[in-house]
């Protein structure tokens, strides 16, 4: 009986510690301790006792998850644990305004096969050529803008 109580207590403490410790190791070990306690309860107390211990373990996990995910974030201490800031910036500047750059002339700075770099009005852009492979120095026309590059085609 004392081993079962020890395993259940250890499992509960490790599940609670999961909030403060990085990774999932404490939670996994806590879950395994609860499982081991349930298995020992089946051996010592038979099917009914093991089933009651397993129900208690599942209930304990549900209560711990509720406290950690619902109650704790609403407390002052829980708000200190969670990053509240949002980043409104993008990691990359926009390629170009599609309305302004479409139909502009471009020159292949590198071989486009089908991706490479082009020069449009003195500015270097990454580009994708619909025509397939295009040698360096080929005159091109901008036909559109993708998420991160220009779409160009030969005349």
C-alpha positions in Angstrom: 0.0 0.0 0.0 2.8 2.4 0.8 4.5 1.8 -2.6 1.2 2.7 -4.3 0.8 5.9 -2.3 4.4 6.8 -3.0 4.0 6.3 -6.7 0.8 8.3 -6.9 2.3 11.1 -4.8 5.5 11.1 -6.9 3.4 11.1 -10.1 1.3 14.0 -8.9 4.3 16.0 -7.9 6.1 15.4 -11.2 2.9 16.3 -13.2 2.8 19.6 -11.2 6.5 20.2 -11.8 6.0 19.9 -15.5 4.8 23.5 -15.6 8.2 24.7 -14.3 10.6 22.3 -16.0 11.5 22.4 -19.7 10.7 19.4 -21.9 8.2 16.7 -21.1 10.5 14.4 -19.0 8.8 15.2 -15.7 5.3 14.7 -17.1 6.3 11.4 -18.7 8.0 10.1 -15.6 5.0 11.3 -13.5 2.6 9.4 -15.9 4.7 6.3 -15.7 4.7 6.5 -11.9 0.9 6.7 -11.9 0.8 3.8 -14.3 3.1 1.7 -12.1 1.0 2.6 -9.0 -2.1 1.4 -10.9 -0.4 -1.9 -11.9 0.7 -2.5 -8.3 -2.9 -1.8 -7.1 -4.2 -4.5 -9.5 -1.7 -6.9 -8.0 -2.4 -6.1 -4.4 -6.1 -5.4 -4.4 -7.4 -7.3 -7.4 -9.5 -6.1 -10.3 -11.8 -3.8 -8.3 -8.9 -2.1 -6.4 -6.8 -1.8 -9.5 -9.8 -0.2 -11.4 -10.3 2.2 -8.6 -6.7 3.2 -8.5 -6.6 3.6 -12.3 -9.7 5.8 -12.1 -8.0 7.8 -9.4 -4.9 8.2 -11.6 -6.9 9.3 -14.6 -8.9 11.7 -12.4 -5.6 13.1 -11.0 -4.2 13.7 -14.5 -7.5 15.4 -15.5 -7.4 17.7 -12.4 -3.7 18.5 -12.9 -4.2 19.4 -16.6 -7.3 21.5 -15.7 -5.3 23.4 -13.0 -2.3 23.9 -15.2 -4.1 24.9 -18.4 -7.2 26.7 -17.2 -6.7 27.9 -13.6 -3.0 28.8 -13.5 -2.9 31.1 -16.6 -5.6 33.3 -15.0 -3.6 33.9 -11.8 -1.0 36.7 -11.4 1.7 34.0 -10.9 0.6 32.1 -14.0 0.6 35.3 -16.1 4.3 35.8 -15.1 5.1 32.3 -16.5 3.5 32.9 -19.9 4.9 35.2 -22.5 2.1 37.7 -23.3 4.0 39.9 -26.0 3.1 39.6 -29.6 5.3 40.4 -32.6 3.5 42.2 -35.3 6.5 42.4 -37.7 7.4 40.1 -40.5 10.7 38.3 -40.8 11.2 39.4 -44.4 10.3 42.7 -46.1 7.7 42.4 -48.9 9.3 41.5 -52.2 7.7 44.3 -54.1 4.3 45.9 -54.8 2.7 43.7 -57.5 0.8 46.6 -59.0 4.0 48.7 -59.4 6.5 46.1 -60.6 4.3 44.0 -62.9 5.2 44.5 -66.6 8.6 46.1 -65.8 11.6 45.0 -67.7 14.2 42.8 -65.9 17.6 41.4 -66.7 18.8 38.0 -65.5 21.7 38.5 -63.1 22.3 34.8 -62.8 21.2 31.8 -64.8 17.5 31.1 -64.0 16.9 27.4 -63.9 14.1 28.2 -63.2 15.0 30.3 -60.1 17.7 32.9 -59.8 18.3 36.6 -59.5 17.1 39.4 -61.7 17.7 43.2 -61.8 14.7 45.5 -62.1 15.3 49.2 -62.1 18.6 48.8 -60.4 17.3 46.6 -57.6 18.2 42.9 -57.2 15.3 40.4 -56.7 15.0 36.7 -56.4 12.9 35.5 -59.3 11.2 32.4 -60.8 11.1 32.1 -64.6 8.1 30.4 -66.1 10.0 29.7 -69.3 12.4 27.3 -67.6 16.1 27.8 -67.9 17.3 31.3 -68.9 20.9 32.3 -69.3 22.5 35.2 -67.5 21.9 38.6 -69.2 18.6 37.6 -70.9 16.0 40.4 -71.0 12.8 39.4 -69.1 9.5 40.9 -68.2 7.9 40.7 -64.7 4.5 39.0 -64.9 3.7 38.7 -61.2 4.8 38.4 -57.6 4.9 35.3 -55.5 5.3 35.2 -51.7 9.0 35.6 -51.7 10.0 36.3 -55.3 9.1 37.8 -58.7 7.7 35.7 -61.5 9.3 36.6 -64.8 9.0 35.4 -68.4 10.9 35.9 -71.6 9.5 38.2 -74.2 
